[in-house]
Amino acid sequence: MFTPDPDEDVFTTRGIDRAAGCLVLVRPDQYVAHVLPLDGADELGAFLAGVLRPVADLDPA
């Protein structure tokens, strides 16, 4: 995992369990938007619900 400060333990800073791993949601501008456990699919869905529309809402035209 990359960190701009080589003296910083990014796992400790972000609260990531080294053994369990994590899912990191990174925006296109490289901003870390969210850090979730690997089994956090429901949390990820809830987080993205605020910015994404369901497929059924899309205009087919």
Backbone torsions as a table, in degrees:
resi	resn	phi	psi	omega
1	MET	NA	135.6	-177.9
2	PHE	-86.5	141.8	170.0
3	THR	-143.5	139.4	-179.4
4	PRO	-68.9	-17.5	179.6
5	ASP	-109.5	106.7	-176.8
6	PRO	-64.1	-17.3	178.6
7	ASP	-88.1	-6.9	-179.2
8	GLU	-89.7	133.3	173.8
9	ASP	-89.9	97.8	-173.7
10	VAL	-62.6	-29.4	178.0
11	PHE	-64.7	-44.6	178.8
12	THR	-68.4	-44.7	-179.0
13	THR	-58.9	-41.5	-177.6
14	ARG	-92.3	-2.7	179.6
15	GLY	70.0	37.6	-176.9
16	ILE	-98.7	129.9	175.3
17	ASP	-76.3	118.1	-177.6
18	ARG	-59.8	-36.6	-177.4
19	ALA	-76.3	-38.0	-175.2
20	ALA	-84.2	-28.9	-177.6
21	GLY	80.7	-170.5	-178.6
22	CYS	-164.9	172.5	173.5
23	LEU	-114.4	126.5	-179.8
24	VAL	-113.6	120.6	178.4
25	LEU	-93.6	115.1	-176.0
26	VAL	-115.4	127.7	177.6
27	ARG	-72.2	164.3	178.2
28	PRO	-58.5	-24.5	178.5
29	ASP	-88.4	13.6	176.3
30	GLN	74.2	10.4	175.7
31	TYR	-76.6	131.8	176.3
32	VAL	-78.1	108.1	-175.4
33	ALA	-82.3	-32.7	-177.2
34	HIS	-162.8	147.8	173.8
35	VAL	-123.3	123.6	-174.2
36	LEU	-130.4	157.7	171.9
37	PRO	-69.2	158.5	-178.8
38	LEU	-60.4	-25.0	178.8
39	ASP	-97.6	22.5	-176.6
40	GLY	-93.1	38.5	-178.6
41	ALA	-59.9	-41.4	179.8
42	ASP	-65.8	-41.2	177.7
43	GLU	-63.6	-40.8	178.6
44	LEU	-63.6	-44.2	177.9
45	GLY	-60.1	-42.4	179.2
46	ALA	-66.0	-40.5	179.6
47	PHE	-63.8	-44.1	-177.6
48	LEU	-77.7	-18.3	-179.6
49	ALA	-60.0	-26.6	179.8
50	GLY	-74.7	-15.5	-176.7
51	VAL	-124.7	-14.2	-178.6
52	LEU	-113.7	148.1	175.8
53	ARG	-98.6	147.5	173.9
54	PRO	-61.3	150.2	-178.6
55	VAL	-56.8	-36.5	-178.8
56	ALA	-61.4	-24.0	-178.8
57	ASP	-82.4	-10.3	-176.4
58	LEU	-75.2	140.4	178.0
59	ASP	-78.6	121.3	-176.6
60	PRO	-70.7	-11.9	-177.2
61	ALA	-78.2	NA	NA
